[in-house]
Structure formats: structure tokens, C-alpha cells
Amino acid sequence: MSVMSVPASPELPPVAAEVTAAAVEGLTSRLRKKLDAAIETYAALPVVVAGAERRVRCGEDAEVVLTVGPSGAVTDAGQAVCSCLLAPRCLHRAAVLSACPVADIDAASPTGQPGDAPAPPPATTTDRSDTSKASGTSEASGTSVTPPTTAPEPVTTTPTPHPPLTPAQLTAAHTLWTAAAAVLAAGVPAAGAVAQAELLRASHSARLAGLYRAEGAALRVVRGLRGARARHEGHRLADLVDNLRDLLLTTALLTVRPEPDPAWIGAARRAYRPEGALRVHGVCREPVISATGYGGVVTHVLTDDGRWFSVADVKPGGSARARGAARATVALGSGSLDHAGLSRGGLLISGATLSPDGRLGAGKGVRATPVAGRSWTSGPMAALFARPLSEAVGDGSGSAPVGDPEEPGQPSGGLIGCDLVIVGAFDDHVLARELPPDRTTDREDGLLVRLLPALGHPDLAHTANLRRLGSRPGLRLRVVGRPDPDRAATLRPLAVGPLPDHDTTTLRLPDEWQGHADLGYDRLEGTHLPPAASLPPETAGFARVPPDPVAEAPLWRLRRLVEVAVSGGRRAVAQPARDGDRAGSAAALRRVGFRAAADLLTELTAEADRRGRDVFGRTEEPDPAAYARAWLAAAVYLGGTERALVRATWRGRREV
């Protein structure tokens, strides 16, 4: 048996939430105080890999052994043992388990056969934009939250009521709300391993009760807290704020609504239904690197009638797995086609199975035969570029990220196509101008779009390819990408191709690429671009770079407070109230018409500074639930308002 010693971080296996929570709960109060320091120490130790075992030497008489199960994770307490005398209630075992990534047991893609899971109600196929829609009236008080409205149901004379929550589900929702409110009040600096373990324990209780959406949100919050405390390069405070808002909003709605919509409960596993015969045409490949340690590729395909589907190959392995999966064999059919070939070819599928979010299953009854693909200039592919961006984004297809970013593999919804001309590099993005779909004219008042890398990981080609495209102002090209819902008129391209009838001003791709380049895998070279001297000057865009309404709106005052609440805790939010800055920020918001934002800001800072006293005059611990409600109201309003500002930048205006 081969044995190797490697750094701990890439080799520590994922651990189920309940295993980590039980290990921390078994510690004494004295050992809990030492847990955060122990995690930092043991995470830097080497890991000895011997088959399914991972060994970490924590001292002369203490070695922690983790045994990985068939799923690639530690899912049982018996799979984590320590050789010290205090085991299993020892600091070594709890610290090593807490240093491991949180496992998502159902993250592995199911086989895709009908019956893998019961088909969820139609309302379960939601996206994260649900949590960003706010009622946000101008007279909002900040102490109550009006939940996002779901899509209107068909008018019927006898509507079917949703089943009420069970007592176990209500208890689990209350417990998870309490744990999330405590994390919010503590902030990132104080939300250490003990607070995270409470959240993990509550998430496990939610899973046992069938509250799968709340459980997923809780796991994302824990991962975000760990990334923030460890100062990971890929951590974004905005993502942690979004996840904490989703968790608090979900649990709040579950506790106040007697019969909540099934969308707020979620589904345990991805359900696949029979779809029959399909013919699909490859569009592009998208690398996937998950925060849970998964990596791989998703190939987006299109049917003859314009429906988007995807074929995923995502497994544990991170960025190395994402790179290697570029030419991995497609699980559908006989195994004679890889993902590179599928992205430029097609499949004729019989007995297809399909999940609600458009993912094709690979069950035993599925048969697939490779067929010739379609170019980007014919059939359903040509129709992808026939609509202006204002219509393509305005119909909701690109209004929000599709699917959960922690899910291993992204569905194809939200992808749009457009014809662009490169204006040039500007700050952290490439600026491009939309060309009219008919291309009968080349107007210089086309919508200006920011292009950002779809995935900025250094092992992938997104950033380098986008930088090379930005070096050729005047370059005409076709782009398939996903709109960024958080930035003004911003597109994250996945693939590019030459623009028809523009031989001297467009891309010159190799024949084997068959008309397009997947920006995550195919690396553009200088020979793939036309000479700079042959391109017409494209300087008009720099004179009128569109503003970012989210960055320039005075809502930054509320956004800063919402983010400070997560990064610094309740005390950091209370400080402006004590310094007298609260009235100034609220007045500035009211002067420009954001009266609801001003009210929410005032209520949040006032609640953060609220202190009670007992009968003896001693200061009492403030109520974290009331503070969490005030923060949630502000966060929901902020998310909905910023999304509305971003959508306005796509609505046919040439300048905002």
C-alpha cells in the first residue's frame, strides 16, 4: 500500500455536518475555548494518505485517523478516531474534524433513473433570486419582513392548499433561526468553531425534518464563515451576506407561515422524469469548481425547439478535476464521445431522463448515439443570436444565477447569445458594444456591456482569454454567456465564435474547434485574432462608459451597514449610532428619495444599540432575534432594490 505525506488542506476529506457537530458538542467548556487555536494548528499539519485512511499526527501520543467511506466523505462518528486517552471527547479529534470541509452527502449526481427521488412540486424549481425580491415600500419600518412573492398560480375554483409543517419541522426551523441569529449577532470574528457547530447541528436537525432548503443555506453559511475567518482568496463577503439572508429568510417564513410554499421547504434529491427521445446539439463546455471540493465540467446543449439542457460530470477533486474533465467521457450512451466532442457535436438520445433544472440523467435505460452538431449560424443556434440583449435578459432568462452555486454542476438556464464588438480593456473588465442582431447597420449607440471571467481560477483559461480579447479593440465576435445579476450590464462569457460575414475583423479559429472556443478550456493565441491594424478604431465607448447604478447609488450607506453586521457583528453596527453618524446617513438617503432605506438603516442601528436592564440595574444580554429581524428586513430590501437597478441597465437604454 502506497503512503504519501502531503499538506493537510487538499487531503482532508469532507465530513458530514452531524459528525463535526457531535464532536464539538462532546468537548468540555475548557476545551471549547481552545478549539479555534487548535484548528489553526492542526490544519497546517501534513496528512498521511494510506488507502481510504487519512492520518494527522497531532502530538507524540495523539494521532487522528479519518476513514473515508464509499461516498468520499466521513459520514459516521466511527470513521474518525484518535489515539489519545480522552478520545473520542478529545480536542484533537474535534479540531481535525472542524478543519475538514463540510460534506454535502447528496452532492454526487444521481444515476438519473426515474424513481431516484419523488418528483417535487413545480414550485421547488426555484433560483436564488427568490431571496432578493423584497416588498420594500417607502414606508417600511424595518421590523417586519414581507416575503418574496412567488409566481402567480393559475386561476382555479378550488386551489389546492399546501400541507402544513409538522411539529418536528417547526421545531427544526426555530432551532435553525436561533443558531443563525446568534451567528449574525456574533459576526465573523466571534463565529468560531463552536458557533459553527451549533449551526451544523441545527442544519442536521433540519435535514432530518425534511427542511432541505434551510439545511443547504446553513451549510453555505458555515462554509462562508470558514472562508472568511481563514481569509481564503476566493471568499466574498457579499456571498456570505446573501447566504445568511437566505437562511434567515427561509427559516423566518417557515416559522410564520402555517402552510408554506413547497419552494421554501426544498427537495432532498434531484428528481428525474422520463423524457423520451431527444436530439441535442452541443453549445459549449463550462468548468465547475465547487466550494465543497467538487470539480468537473458541464456541457450545455440545445434541442431543435430551443430548449436548454446540460450534461454534467462533477466529482470530488476541485480544480484538478475540473481541468481533467475537459475531455472526460460523456456518461450517456456507449462512451465513445467526450465532453469536448459533445460541445461541438450532438447526441440522439432514447429513453432520456431529465431533472426539473434541465440536467440529463445517465440511467441504465438511456441510450445515446453521437451525431453531427450544428454551427452557431444555423437552426436553433442561429435563433440564439436573433434577439437583442434587452429582450434576452428582460424575459427573465438571465435575471439571476441559475441553481445553487454550491451544487456540483450548473444547469443551462440563463445562457444568452449576442453579437459584440470589443471596445477595449477597462479596469477589471473588458468593455464591448452590442451589434444589432440583423447586422444591417453597425450603430455606435449599441448597448455597452462589461465582460468578466466566468470563473477566475488561475488554473482555467477564462481570465487569460478575456485579456487577449480585450487587446483587440474593434474585434467582432459572437458570445454565449450568463448575465451577472449583481453588476450593471455585465456578461460572463462561456464561449466565443467568429461573426459571420466579417472575415477580416473577427476570430480565426482552428478547424478542429468547429466554429467556437470554450473560454474555460481552449486558449486563444495571437494567430486566432486578426491583426490590430486591420480592425476599425473603436474609441467611442470610452467617452461614455456606462455608470454602475449599484455602485454609485447612495444605497452604499445601507449596503455598508448590512455587510458590517456580518463581518463585525452587532457591536460594529451599534457604533455609528453611538457616534451620531446614524442620523447623517439616514438623512442622506432621504434627500435622494430612498426613504425606506433610511427607515431600515435607522431601525437596524437602533436595534443593534438597544440594551435592557434587569430589576437591579444590570445590563441584560440583548435579544438576538429582534436584531436579526431588523437586519433581515434591511438585507431583503437592499437585495431587491439593487437587482431592480441592475435590470434597468439592460432595458434597451444606450446610456444609464
N, C-alpha and C positions, 0 to 999 in steps of 0.2 A: 504494500500500500504506500503510495507516494505521500510525503508530508512536506509541506512548504510553509514558510513563515512570511506573512505579508502584513502591511499596515491594517489596523482594525477597521477603519471606516468603510472600505469597499467590501470587506469579507464578513462583517457581522450580518447574520441573516435577519429577515423581518420576523417580528414577534407579534403574536395576537394580542389585542388590547387587554383582554381579561387576564392574560398571563402576567403582563407587566403590572397591571393594577393590583393583582393579588400579592405580588412580590413586595411592592411598596407598602401595601396595607399591613403586611406582616411585620414590618420594622417597628422598633420601639421609637418613642419620640426623640430619644437621644441620637439614634442612628439616622432618623429622618433629617435632622439638622445637618448631617454630614453628607447627605446623598448627592447634592448638586456638585460639591467639590470632588466626590468620588467618581461621578460620571465623567467629569472633565479629565480626570487622571486615567481612568481605565479605557476611555475611548481612544487614547493615544497609544495604548499598548499594542504590540503585534498580536496577530491571530494565527494560530497554528491550524491549518486545514488538513484533516485526515478523513477522507471519505465524506460521510454525512456529518461528521463532528467538527465543531469549531471550538478551539481551546484558547482561553485567555488566562495567562498567569498573573494573578493579582498580588501575589506575595509568596514568601517561602512555603507556607502551608495552605495556600488558597489558590485553587485553580477552578475556574468556571468552565464547564463543558456544555455546549449547546448542541443538541442533535436535531438536525433538520429533517422534517417529515417529507412525505411524497409531494406536498404542495410547494416545497421550497421554503417553508416558514416553520417557526416554532409555535405550535398551536396547543400544547399541553404543558402544564407545570412540570410534569415528569421529564420533559425533554431539556430542562435546564437544571443542572446540579452543580453544587460547589463542594469542594473537599474540606472546607473548614469546619470547626466544631459547632458553629452556630447555624449551619445550614439546616433547613432551607430559609430560615428567617435571618439571613445574614446580609451585610451591606454589599459584599462582593457580588452576589447573585442579583440583587435588586439593581445595582448600579450598571452592571453589564447589560441586563435586560432593558434598562431605561436608555442605554446608549444605542440600542438596536433600532432600526427603523420600524415604524408601525406597519404591521401586515394588513393587507386587505385580502381576506381569505377568498372572497369571490371575485378577485381581480382577474384570475385566469379565465380566458374566454371559454364559455361552454361549448359543447360539441356542436350545437346548432341544430339538434334534432327536435322535432315537435315533442313537447312534453317535458323538456328540460325544466321548465318552470311554468306555473299557471300564467296565462296571458293577463297582464294587468289591464285595468280600465284605461280607456283612451286618455284620460287626464293625467296619467302617470308619465307620459312622454313630454316632459317639460324641459326647459332650459334655465340657466341661471338668471336670465333676465327677469324671472318671476319675482326675485327678491329685490329688484331695483325699481319696480313700479310703485310709486307712492301716491297716496291721495294728495298730500301736500297742499292743502288750501291755504289761502293767505292769512287766515285767522287761526292757524294751527297753534295749539298750546304747548306741544312738546311732551305731554304726559300720557298721551294715548296714541295708539298706532292703528291706522286703518289699513288692513292688509291689502296686498295687490289683488286686483280683480282678475278672475280667470276668464277665459274666452266664453262668450255667451253661448248657452246651450240652445238647441232647437226648441221652438215653442211647442209644447205638448200640453194636453189637458190633464195628464196625470204624471207629473215629474217623479222620477224615482229618487227617494231620499238616500243620502249616503249613510252607511252604517255608523252608529255611534262608537266612540272609543270605549274599550274595556277598562275596568278599574286598573288593571296592570299597565295599560298604555298610558293612562292619565298619570299614574304614579311615576312611570319612567320619564314622561315628558316634564313633570315638575322637578324631578331629580336632575335632569339634564339642564333645565333652565337655571336651577340654583347653582350648579357647578360652573356653567358658562358665565353667569353674573358675577361669581366670585373671581373668575379669571379676568373679566373686564375690570373689576374694581382694583385688582392687584396690578395689572399691567404686565408687560413683558418682563421687566426686571424681577418682579416678585413671583411670577408664574413659573416656578421651578418644577422639579420632578414630582413633588408631592401634589401640587395643584393639577399638573397634567395627569397624574394617576387617577385623581378623582374624576377628571373628565373622561378618561378611558373607561373607568368602572361604570360611569353613568352611560357612556355610549354602548357598552356591552349590554347593560340592562335594557336600553332602548332597542337593541337588536333582538334580544330575546322576546321583547314585547311586540315586535313587528314594526317598529318605527324606523324604517331603513333610511329615509332621507335625513332624519335628525342624526342618526348614527354616522352617516357619511360626512355630514357637516362637522361633527365633533372630531372625527379623525383628521379632517383637513385643518382644523384649528390647532390640534396638537402638533401636527407636522409644521405648521406655520410658526408656532411658538418655539419649537426646537430650532428651526432655521433662523429665526430672529435672534435667539439667545446665542447661537453658535456663529452668528454673522456669516451665514452661507452666502456665497456670491450670487446665487440665483434667487435669494429671498427678496420679496417685495412687500413692503408694509401695506400697500393697497390691497394685495391679495389676502393678507391676514384680516384686514378690516372687512373685506367682502365676506370671507368665510365666517367670521364671528357674527356679522349681521345676519347671514343666512341661518346660522344655528339659533340665534336668539329669536328671530322672526318665526322660524318653523316651530320651535317649542312653545312660543307665546300663542300662536294660532291654535296649536293642538290643545292647549290648556283652556282656552276661552271659547272655542267653538265646540258645541256638543256633537255635531256631525260634520267633521272637516272633510274637505275635498280630498279624494284619494291621492292627489298630487302631492299633498303635504305629508302623506304617510310614506310614499315611495314603494318600490318593489324590491324583493330580495335578490332576484337574479334576472338576468336578461332573458325575456321570453321570446321564443322563435315560433313563427307560424308558417305553415306550408304556403308557398308562393307559386308553385307550378313551374312552367318553362319560362326562361328569361334569356334574352340576348343582351349582353352588356359590352360597352366599349370603354377601354381604359382612357383616363384623362391625365392623371398624374400620381406620383408617389409622395407621401408625406412622412418624414421621420417622426417618431414618437419617443420622447424621454419623459417618464413619469417621475414625480416626486417620491413615489413609493418604491423606486428601484427597478421599475419595468422599462423595457425599451423594445423598439421594433419598428415596423412600418405599416402604414395604412395606404392602400391603393384605392383611389376614388374612381368609380366607374359610372357610366351614364347609359340609360336604356334608350331605345329608339323613340319612346314617347316622352323623353326628357326627365325621367325620374333618377335621382341620385341614390347610389348605393355605395358600399365600401367593403373591402376585403382586408381584414386585419391579421397581422402576425406579430403579436406583442407578448413577450415573456420576460421573466426576471433577467436582468443583465445591464440595464442602464444604457449609457451612451455607446458602449462597445456593442451591445446587442442591436442598437439602432443602426449603427454603421454596417454590421454584418448582415442585417436583414434586407439590405438593398437588393440583393439578388437571391433571397431565400425563396424556396419553392412554395408556390401557392398551394394551400391546403385543399382547395377544391379540385376535384377531378383526378386525373391519372398521375399528377405530379410532374408533368412534362413542361410546365410553364412556371417561370419565376416572376417575382413582382416587377422586375424591370421589363419583362416581356408583356405582362398584363397591362402595365401603364401605357404601352404603345400598341397593344393588340386588343383582343376581345375574347369573350367566352360565350359559348352556347350551353346553358345550364338547364338540366332537367331535374325535377324534384327539389327545386330550390327552397331554402328556408330563410326567413327574414325576421329580424328583430324590429321592434317599433321604431328604432332610430336609424334603420336603413342598413344594418350590418348583415351581410350574407353569412349564413351558417355553413359548416363543413361536416354535416352529419353523414352517417353511413349510406343513407339513401340518395345522397346528392351526386349527380354525375355532371361533369363539365368537359367540354371539348374546346380546345383553342381554335379561334377563328381570326381572320384578318380584322384589324382595327379600322377606325375612321380617323381621317385627318381633322384638324381643327377648322377646316374650311368647308366641311360637308355634313349633311344630316343634322342630328341633334347637337353636334359640336358647334356648327355654324350658328345655330339659334342661340347658343350661349353668349355670343358676342353681338346679338342683334338689338339689344336694349341698352339705352343709356344708363349710366350709373345711378342717376336719381331714381329711376324706376326699379332697377335691380335691387338696390338697397332699401328703397321705400316700401317694397312689398313685404318686408319683414324677414326676408331670407338671410340678410346679413346684419340684423339689428343687434345680435348678441352672440357670444361664444356658444357654440353648439356642444352640448354634452358637458360632462364633468371633467375638468382638466386633470383630475386625479385618476380618471378612468383610463385603463390601458388601451388606448385606441380611440380615435375621434371619428364620429360619423361624418358624412359628407354634406350635411345640410349647411347652408350659409355660404357655400362657394359661389362666386360670381366670376364672370369673364368680362373683359373690356379691352379696348384698343387704346394705347397710350403713346405719348411721345415724351422722352426723357428731357427734363429741363436742366437738371444738374443736382449735385450733392449739396445739401444744406443742413448744417448742424448734424443731428444724429440720424437723418433720413435722406432719402432721395426724393426729389420733387419731380412729379410727372404731370402732364396735361392730358385730359381726356380728348380723344378724337371722336368725331361723330360716327355712329355705327355704319351709316351709309357711305362714309368717306368720300362723298361727292365734293365736299369742301373741307378745308383744313383751317378752321377758325382758330384764332388765337385767344378767344374768350372761353375756351373749354374749361371744365371744372378742374381745378388744381388738386392733386391727390398726393398725399405723403405715402411713401413706400418704406416699410420697416421689415426687418428679417422676421420670418415666421417663427424661427427658433434660433436664438442667438448662441447656441452652444458652440464652443470653438472646434469641436470635432466634426461639425457639419459644415456644409458649403454655403449656407444661406447668406451669411454676412459678407463673405468674400465675393460671391456672385453679385450681390446687390451693389457692393462698392465698385465692381467693374462696370456694371450697367450705368452707374452714376457718372462714370468718367467719359461718357459719350453723349453730351447734350445734342439733341436732335434725333436720336435713335428712335425709330418706330418699332413697336413690338406689341404682341398680344400677351395678356396676363390672365392667369387664373389664380385667384386668391380669396382670402377671407377678410371682410371688413373688421376693423378693430372697433369694438363698441365703446371704448373708453377714450378715444382720441379723435379729434376733428378730422373728418375726411381722410382716414388713414386705412390703407390696404396692406395686408401682409401676404405677399405673393408666394405661391407654392410652385408655379411653373410658368415659363415664358416660351413664346414661339415667334417665328417671323410673321410680319404683317403682309398679307397678300398684296401683290401689285406694287410693292415698294422694294424692289431688289437691291437698290443702291443705298438705301437708308435703314435697312432692317437687319436682323440677325442672319448669320450664315452658319447654320448648324450642320454637323456631320450627318451623312445619310443614315447611319445606324441609329441616330437619335429619333428618326422618323418624325421630324417636324416640331419637337418641343424639348425643352431641357427642364428636368426636375431640379429645382434650385437647391434642395437639400442634399442631393447626391451628385448630380452632373456638374462638373466645374467648368465654367466658361473661361475661355482663353482669348488672347488678343486676336487670334485668327477667326474667332467666331463673331467678331464685331466689324462693322465697316470702318474704313479709315476716317479719322476725325475730320480730315479736310473735305470729305465727300458729304458731310452732314450739314444741313442748313443751320444757321445760328438760331438758338432757342434761348433768348435772353429776356423775353417779355415777362416770363413768370417771376423772375427775381425782383422786378419792380413792384409786384403786387402779391407777395407771398401771403396766403390767406391766414388770418389770425386764428388762434386756438381759443374758442369761446370758453372752454372749461378752464384753461389756464389763466385767461385774462379777466374772467368774471369775478366780481367781489365774493363769490361763494368760497374762495380760497380761505376766507376767515373761518367759515364753518367747517370746511374740509380739514383745516389745520387742527381745529379743536377735536374733531372726531378721530383723527389719526393720533393726536397726542394722548387721547384717552386710552388707546390701545398700547401705544409704545411706552407711556409713562405712568398710566394708572390714574386712579381717582384724584390723588393729591396733585398731579400735574395739571389736571383740568381745573381744580379749585384755585390754583394760583392766580389766574387772571382776575377772578372775582375779588380776591383779596388785594390785588394791586390796583384795582379800579379800572382795568382795561376792558371789563365786560361791557360797560355802557358805551365805550367808544366803538367797539366792534359792532355792537347791535345797531348803533346809530348810523354807521357807515352802510350797513346792509339796508336799513330802512330808506336811506336817502336815494338809493337806486331802485327801490321798488321790491326788494326781497324781504317783505315784512314777515312772512312765515319763517324764513331762515333766521331773522333777528329774534323772533319769539323762541324758536327752538334753541338758539345759542344761549339766550338768557336763562331759559329753564334748565339747560344742561349744566351751566356753570353754577347756578344757584343750588341745584340738587347735589352737585359734587361738593359744595362747601357747607352743606347742611349738617349740623351737628346737634344731637339731642343730649339732654342731661337727665339723670335719674333724680330721685327724691333727695338725695344727698348732695346734689350739685355736681356730681362727677360726669365727665363726658362719656356718652354711650357710643358704641360702635354704630356707624351709620347703616342705613338699610341698603344693601346692595341691589335689591330688586327694584326699588324706586329709581335708583341711579341707572340701572340697566334699561329700564323703560324709557327714561329720558334720552339716553344715548341712542337707543334703537330708533326712536322717533326721528332724531336728527339724521341718523345714518340712512334710513329708508328715504326720507325726503331728499337728502343730498344725492343719493344714487339715482333716484328718478329724475331729478331736475338736470343733473349732468348728462344723463342719457338723452333727454329731450334736446339739450343744447347740441350734442353731437349729431343727432339725427337731422337737425336743421341744416348742418353743413353739407349734407348730401342732397338736399331737396332742390336741385336744379339751379341754385344760386351760383353765379360765377364768382362772386366775392361775398364774404360774410362780414 
